[in-house]
């Protein structure tokens, strides 16, 4: 599996604040995560909201059931939301101990409990463990270093291990960012592992983040059912799910590298 930096070269987490929002950095100007101080369980960044688009593919009576895993803690926004709002069993896997410490100190990440586990280890090694096979219904992948140029883990072996972590009917969301060629390569790898008919993409955000959704044997419901789910998600959790529904599309083969 591809890794850009060895663990000994991990940089320390830093924090900044502006207009009521607290930001996480890794010794650079790039934002690794954000939290609105007055609303810590709100998903502040648009791409982080879109990382929750998996909710559209899950039946209403199952959307909060099962195990949600995050690879890359960031500012713990998805972890807090899954743990505190959705009340799901939640595991976050983060290599950098200073990020975990920063989230505990500055980003309202609570202590581990019967539903929450934060694991300090390499995400690639974690998903490759046989004990993790078929243990998650939801997997969120957001793995960038302080340069924020391309995913730290981004090869066929890694995405294959991610698929193995998912139970049948499970869903993965991946944050992809960077040049078109970088997106095409990464999306092509995901499609190769999951199957082209099991991968969807949302439009890029203004900042250039493109979220992919990939399923393990997911059955896509009709449009009316998706619309009802989107309305329910907005009513119950305040997420812009109807907007997601307008922007999500099956992955276009033309977007991929030949």
N, C-alpha and C positions, 0 to 999 in steps of 0.2 A: 504494500500500500504506500502511496506517495505521502511523504512528510517533508515539509519545507524547512523546518527548523528542529534540531534536537532539543530535548527538554531543558538541557542546561542553558540554552540561549533564550529561554522565555523571559519576556520583559515584565516589569511591574505594572500593576493597574493604577491608574490615576483617575481623578474625578474633577468635573467642572460643573458649574450651575449657571443657568441663564433663564430669566423670565419664568421662574417656578419649576424648571425642569432640570433634573440632575443627570449628567452624562458620564458614561464610563469610557475611558480611553486606555490604550496600551502604549504609553510613551510616544504618542503621535497625535496629530490633529483629528485622525479618523475616529468617528463615533462607533463604539462597539455595543452600545445599548443606552437606553434612556428610561427615566421614570419621572412622572409628574409628582412632585413631592406631596401635594395635597390629595392626590388620588393614586396611591402606589399600586393598586390592582388594575388600573386602567392601562390598556396597551397604547402607549404614546406614539410609537413610530408606525408609519403606514405599512411598511413591509412586514413588521412584526404582526400587525393585525392580519395581513394576508397569509401569514404562516398558519393561521387558524382555519384556513379555508377547507381543511379536511372535514370540518364539522358538516359541510354540505353533503358529503358522501355517506355519512352515518345516519341510520334511522333515528328518529327523534327519541325513541325510548332507549336507545343505546349510546347516545352521543356522549354521555358523561361516564359510561361504564368502561372498565378495563384499566389498562396500564399505559400511561403517557410517558415517553422518554424524550429528553432533549440532549442532543449532542452539541456541546458548546453552550455555556451558561449565559454569556453576555452579561447584561444587567439583570438577569433572572426574571425578565418580564413574562415569558411564556411559562416558566416554572411556577411563578407566583399565581398566574392565571389558572393553570391546570390544577394546582394544589388548592388554592383558596377559593376560586370562583366555581370551577367545575367539580371540585371535590374528588378528583381522580387520584388513584395511586400514581405518584409522579417520581421519576428518577431523572436527575440531571448529571451528565458526565462531562467533566471539565478537567483538562490537563493542568492548567496554570493555578497553583495554590493562591496566588495573590488575587486572582479574579474571584475565587470563592470567598476569600477574606473580605474583599471589597463589597461583595454582595451581602454578606452578613452585616457589615458595619454601616454601609451607606445606602443599600438598595432593598431594605426590608425583607431580606430572605431569612425566614425563620430557621430554627434548629430542626434537624431531622426528627421525624415523628413516625407514627404508624403508616402515614400516607406518603411522606416525603423522604427521599434519600438523595444526597448529593455525593457523587463518587469522584474522587480525585485520581484520574487515570487517563490514559490515552484512549480516545474514542475508537480508533481503529482496532486496538487490542480488545476493547470491551465488546464491540459488536461481533468479534470473531470468536468469542468464548462459546463453546457448545451449550453452556448453561443458559445463554440468552436466547436461544432459538425459540421462535414462536411465543415469546413472552410479552409482546407489546401489541396494542391495538393502534397506537399512534406514535410516530417517530418524527421529531423535528430536527433537521440538520442545518446548523448555522456555524460553520467552522472556518473562521478567518483569523489570520495573525495580525500583528500591528500594522502591516503594510496594506492590508485589505485589498490585495490585488487579485487573488484567486483562492478557491477553497484549499485548505491545508491538506485535506484528504479528498481525493478526487480521481479514483480509478475504478476499473471494473470489479476488482476484488473487494474494495470497500463497499460499493453499492450492492454487490451480491450479498455481503454479510449483513448489510442493512435490511435487505429483503428477507433474509433468514430470521432476523429478529422479529419481524412482523408475523402475527398470527394470520390465518386465512381471513380475508376481508379487511386486513389492516391497511393503514395509509401512512405515507411518508410525505412530508413537505421539506423542500430544500430551498435555501436562499442562494441564488446565483447572482453574481455581480461582476461587471467588468466588460471587456471588449466583446464584440459579437462572436469572434472566433472562440473565445473562452466559454461563452454560453453554449455555443453549438457543440463544442467538444463535450462539455459536462452533460448537457441534455441528451446527447447521443449515447453516452455511457449509461445513463439512467434508463433510457428507452431500450437499450440492448439487454439490460438485466431484467427489467420489469415487463417488457413488451410494449410496443408502440401504442397499442389500444388501451394500456393501463397508465398512460402518462398524459397530464394536462398542464397547461401553463396559464398564468395570469399575465396581464399586460405589465410591462415594466413600470415601476414607480418613477417619479420625477428624478429621484437620485440614481436610478439605474438598476435597482434591485428587481430581479425577476424570480418569482416563486413558482417552483414546479410542485405538482402533486402527483404522487405515484401510488398505485394500489396493488395489493396482492390479491388477485382474483376478485376485484370489486365489481359489483353489478350496479351500473348507473341507472337510477330511476328516471321516470319520465319528467318532462319539464314542469308539469303542475306540482308534482311531489317536491322537486327541488325548490320551486317557488315557495311552497308552504314551509319547507324547512328554513329557507332564508328568512322569511318573515318571523318565524318563531325564534331564530337565533338573534335577530335584531331586538325583538320584544324582551327576550329573557336576559341577554348578555350585552346588548348595546353595541354589537359589532356590525359593520356595514356589509352584511351578507348578501343583500340584494345587489349591491355594487359588484361584489365578487362574481355573482352569477352572470352579470352582464359582461364581465371581462374574461371569464375563463373559457378556454378553447382546448380541444384535443391538440396534442403536440403536432405541429406541422412538419412533415419530413423535410420540407424545403429549408427549415431552420437548422437542420443538422448538417454536420460535415459529411461529405460523401466519402 
